[in-house]
Amino acid sequence: MTNNPPQIGVLDDPPVAALDSFLNAPPDLLEKRVLQRRVDRKFVFAADMVEPLLAQLRSHFSLVRAAHAPLATYHTVYFDTPERQMYENHRRGRLPRHKVRVRHHVERQLSFLEVKCKTADTRVTKARAGRPFGEVTLDGEAGAFLADCCPFPPDALVPRLSMTFRRITLVGNEVDERLTIDSDLEFSADMRRNPVPGLIVAEIKQGRYRNDSPSIRILRALHVRERAFSKYCVGTGLLAPVRSHVFLPTLRFVERLSA
């Protein structure tokens, strides 16, 4: 599973009129909202909820543009062991657990090798290192980075799942939050593809866990329920011959929204 820059195309932006009313996030606000150590909270819902959600968020958040585009195209390749040990750790609820991926930010022509770790206190930390755009090979430089922040030997990791999606990124004007809204997800593995166009995955990244923030209040007022959701585990459960009974409620929910 390899991906070179010519194969990584920018997806056409859908018309999201509500984004026109958002202020662009200034550089100093972006610096305040990096949140490399944070609490992640997921909300999954149907695509027709995006416009009403954005309409209510605009007075509390600013928009992060991707090379002047309101939506960013992401292409991600997840790595795991041949036995999918990282997937199994998640399925069994083990902590700490890790995700290893290379993510291509298409509009900005940037690629990063990233390691996410969820710790015993349920906080998430992320380490990342720049890579040549479109490169997914774990060479010596990538291996040295992984040796510092990942318990799995670099030579034991292989590409396991690829995915593309579009992302809206918002940062809180007053509250220490980043809010991402992902759409047009498509998973691929072993020559199989599974698009889920009706699915939206929103993720609130908070400096500390809090329920009184505008984003949480708005989502709850729209009757959107918080839900455990891992793109890697969902894509693997949809496409790979793995044990996935723990994820069955989520997989069925995804299939209903994408029908």
C-alpha positions as CSV (number, residue, x, y, z in Angstrom):
1,M,0.0,0.0,0.0
2,T,1.9,3.0,-1.3
3,N,0.9,6.6,-2.1
4,N,3.0,9.0,-4.2
5,P,2.1,12.7,-4.6
6,P,0.6,12.4,-8.1
7,Q,-2.0,9.9,-6.8
8,I,-3.1,12.1,-3.9
9,G,-5.7,14.3,-5.4
10,V,-7.6,17.2,-3.8
11,L,-11.3,16.3,-3.4
12,D,-13.8,18.8,-4.7
13,D,-15.1,21.0,-2.0
14,P,-18.9,20.6,-1.4
15,P,-20.9,23.8,-0.9
16,V,-20.9,24.5,2.8
17,A,-22.5,28.0,2.9
18,A,-22.3,28.3,6.7
19,L,-18.5,28.5,6.5
20,D,-18.7,31.8,4.7
21,S,-19.7,33.5,7.9
22,F,-16.8,32.3,10.0
23,L,-13.8,34.5,10.8
24,N,-10.4,33.1,9.8
25,A,-8.3,32.0,12.8
26,P,-5.4,34.4,13.3
27,P,-1.9,32.9,13.8
28,D,-1.8,33.8,17.6
29,L,-5.0,31.9,18.2
30,L,-3.7,28.8,16.3
31,E,-0.6,28.8,18.5
32,K,-2.8,28.8,21.6
33,R,-4.9,25.8,20.4
34,V,-2.2,23.3,19.4
35,L,-3.4,20.8,22.1
36,Q,-0.8,18.1,21.5
37,R,-1.8,16.7,24.9
38,R,-5.6,16.7,25.3
39,V,-8.9,15.0,25.9
40,D,-10.6,13.7,22.7
41,R,-14.3,13.4,22.5
42,K,-16.2,12.0,19.4
43,F,-19.6,12.7,18.0
44,V,-21.0,10.8,15.0
45,F,-24.0,11.9,13.0
46,A,-25.7,12.2,9.6
47,A,-24.3,14.6,7.0
48,D,-27.5,16.8,6.9
49,M,-26.7,18.0,10.4
50,V,-23.5,19.8,9.4
51,E,-25.1,23.1,8.2
52,P,-27.3,23.5,11.4
53,L,-24.3,22.7,13.5
54,L,-22.0,25.2,11.8
55,A,-24.7,27.9,12.0
56,Q,-24.6,27.7,15.8
57,L,-20.8,27.4,16.2
58,R,-19.9,30.5,14.2
59,S,-20.1,32.9,17.1
60,H,-17.8,30.8,19.2
61,F,-15.2,29.5,16.8
62,S,-12.9,30.6,14.0
63,L,-12.0,28.7,10.8
64,V,-8.6,27.2,10.1
65,R,-8.0,27.3,6.3
66,A,-5.9,24.8,4.4
67,A,-3.9,26.8,1.9
68,H,-6.8,29.2,1.6
69,A,-9.4,26.4,1.2
70,P,-12.1,26.1,3.8
71,L,-11.9,22.3,3.8
72,A,-8.8,20.2,3.9
73,T,-8.3,16.9,2.1
74,Y,-6.5,14.3,4.2
75,H,-5.1,11.0,3.0
76,T,-4.0,8.7,5.8
77,V,-2.1,5.4,5.9
78,Y,-2.3,3.4,9.2
79,F,0.5,1.0,10.2
80,D,0.2,-2.0,12.5
81,T,1.9,-5.3,13.0
82,P,1.0,-8.2,10.7
83,E,-1.2,-9.6,13.5
84,R,-2.8,-6.1,13.9
85,Q,-1.7,-5.9,17.5
86,M,-2.6,-2.2,17.8
87,Y,-6.1,-2.9,16.6
88,E,-6.3,-5.8,19.1
89,N,-5.2,-3.6,22.0
90,H,-8.0,-1.2,21.2
91,R,-10.6,-4.0,20.8
92,R,-9.6,-5.4,24.2
93,G,-9.6,-2.0,25.8
94,R,-5.9,-2.1,26.8
95,L,-4.2,1.1,27.9
96,P,-1.9,2.6,27.0
97,R,-2.5,2.0,23.4
98,H,-1.1,3.5,20.2
99,K,-1.9,4.4,16.6
100,V,0.8,4.9,14.0
101,R,0.0,6.7,10.8
102,V,1.3,8.8,7.9
103,R,-1.0,11.6,7.1
104,H,-0.8,13.7,3.9
105,H,-2.3,17.2,4.1
106,V,-3.0,17.5,0.4
107,E,-3.7,21.2,-0.1
108,R,-0.6,22.2,1.9
109,Q,1.5,19.5,0.3
110,L,2.8,18.3,3.7
111,S,3.1,14.8,5.2
112,F,3.7,13.7,8.8
113,L,4.5,10.5,10.5
114,E,2.3,10.5,13.7
115,V,2.0,8.4,16.8
116,K,-1.1,8.8,19.0
117,C,-1.0,7.4,22.5
118,K,-4.0,7.1,24.8
119,T,-2.9,6.7,28.4
120,A,-4.3,5.2,31.5
121,D,-5.9,8.5,32.5
122,T,-7.6,8.6,29.0
123,R,-5.7,11.6,27.8
124,V,-4.3,11.6,24.3
125,T,-0.8,12.6,23.3
126,K,0.4,13.0,19.8
127,A,4.0,13.1,18.5
128,R,4.7,13.8,14.9
129,A,7.7,14.2,12.5
130,G,7.7,15.8,9.0
131,R,8.1,13.5,6.0
132,P,8.6,14.2,2.3
133,F,5.1,14.8,0.8
134,G,3.5,11.5,-0.3
135,E,6.1,9.3,1.3
136,V,4.9,6.4,3.4
137,T,8.1,4.3,3.7
138,L,9.4,3.9,7.2
139,D,13.1,4.5,6.5
140,G,15.9,5.0,9.0
141,E,14.8,8.5,10.0
142,A,11.2,7.4,10.5
143,G,12.4,4.4,12.5
144,A,14.5,6.6,14.8
145,F,11.4,8.8,15.5
146,L,9.2,5.7,16.2
147,A,11.8,4.2,18.5
148,D,11.4,7.3,20.8
149,C,7.6,7.3,21.1
150,C,6.2,3.9,20.0
151,P,6.6,0.5,21.8
152,F,6.5,-1.5,18.5
153,P,9.7,-2.0,16.6
154,P,9.6,0.0,13.3
155,D,10.6,-3.1,11.2
156,A,7.5,-4.9,12.6
157,L,5.1,-2.3,11.2
158,V,3.3,-2.6,7.8
159,P,0.6,-0.5,6.1
160,R,-2.8,-1.9,7.1
161,L,-5.5,0.6,6.2
162,S,-5.7,3.7,4.0
163,M,-8.4,6.3,4.1
164,T,-9.3,9.7,2.7
165,F,-11.7,12.3,4.1
166,R,-12.4,16.1,4.1
167,R,-12.0,18.1,7.3
168,I,-13.3,21.4,8.6
169,T,-11.1,22.6,11.5
170,L,-12.4,25.2,14.0
171,V,-10.6,26.7,17.0
172,G,-12.3,28.2,20.0
173,N,-12.3,32.0,20.2
174,E,-12.4,31.9,24.0
175,V,-12.4,28.3,25.0
176,D,-9.3,26.0,24.8
177,E,-10.7,23.7,22.1
178,R,-10.2,22.5,18.6
179,L,-13.2,21.1,16.7
180,T,-12.8,19.0,13.6
181,I,-15.6,17.9,11.4
182,D,-14.8,15.0,9.0
183,S,-16.9,14.1,6.0
184,D,-16.7,11.9,2.8
185,L,-14.8,9.1,4.5
186,E,-13.5,6.3,2.4
187,F,-11.6,3.3,3.7
188,S,-9.4,1.0,1.6
189,A,-7.4,-2.1,2.3
190,D,-6.3,-5.2,0.4
191,M,-7.8,-4.0,-2.9
192,R,-11.2,-3.3,-1.3
193,R,-12.8,0.1,-0.9
194,N,-15.6,1.2,1.4
195,P,-16.9,4.8,1.1
196,V,-19.2,6.1,3.8
197,P,-20.5,9.4,2.4
198,G,-23.4,9.9,4.7
199,L,-21.2,9.8,7.9
200,I,-19.9,12.8,9.8
201,V,-17.3,12.4,12.6
202,A,-16.8,15.4,14.8
203,E,-14.0,15.5,17.3
204,I,-13.7,18.0,20.1
205,K,-10.1,18.3,21.4
206,Q,-10.1,19.9,24.9
207,G,-7.2,21.0,27.1
208,R,-9.3,19.5,30.0
209,Y,-12.5,17.6,30.2
210,R,-15.5,20.0,30.4
211,N,-19.2,19.8,29.6
212,D,-20.0,23.5,29.8
213,S,-18.2,24.5,26.5
214,P,-20.3,26.0,23.6
215,S,-19.6,23.0,21.3
216,I,-20.8,20.4,23.8
217,R,-23.9,22.4,24.6
218,I,-24.7,22.9,20.9
219,L,-24.2,19.2,20.0
220,R,-26.4,18.1,22.9
221,A,-29.1,20.6,21.9
222,L,-29.0,19.1,18.4
223,H,-29.5,15.6,20.1
224,V,-26.1,14.4,18.9
225,R,-24.8,11.8,21.3
226,E,-21.1,11.3,22.3
227,R,-19.8,8.0,21.0
228,A,-16.5,6.1,21.1
229,F,-15.2,6.0,17.6
230,S,-11.9,5.1,16.1
231,K,-11.5,5.6,12.3
232,Y,-8.8,2.9,12.2
233,C,-10.8,0.4,14.1
234,V,-14.0,1.1,12.1
235,G,-12.2,0.8,8.8
236,T,-10.5,-2.4,9.9
237,G,-13.8,-3.8,11.1
238,L,-15.4,-3.0,7.8
239,L,-12.7,-4.4,5.5
240,A,-10.5,-6.9,7.3
241,P,-11.1,-10.5,8.6
242,V,-10.9,-9.5,12.3
243,R,-12.8,-10.0,15.5
244,S,-15.0,-6.9,15.7
245,H,-18.0,-7.8,17.9
246,V,-17.0,-5.0,20.4
247,F,-17.4,-2.5,17.5
248,L,-20.7,-4.0,16.1
249,P,-23.0,-1.2,17.4
250,T,-20.8,1.4,15.8
251,L,-20.3,-0.5,12.6
252,R,-24.1,-0.9,12.3
253,F,-24.6,2.7,13.0
254,V,-22.1,3.6,10.2
255,E,-23.8,1.3,7.8
256,R,-27.2,2.8,8.5
257,L,-26.0,6.4,7.9
258,S,-24.2,5.3,4.7
259,A,-27.1,3.2,3.2
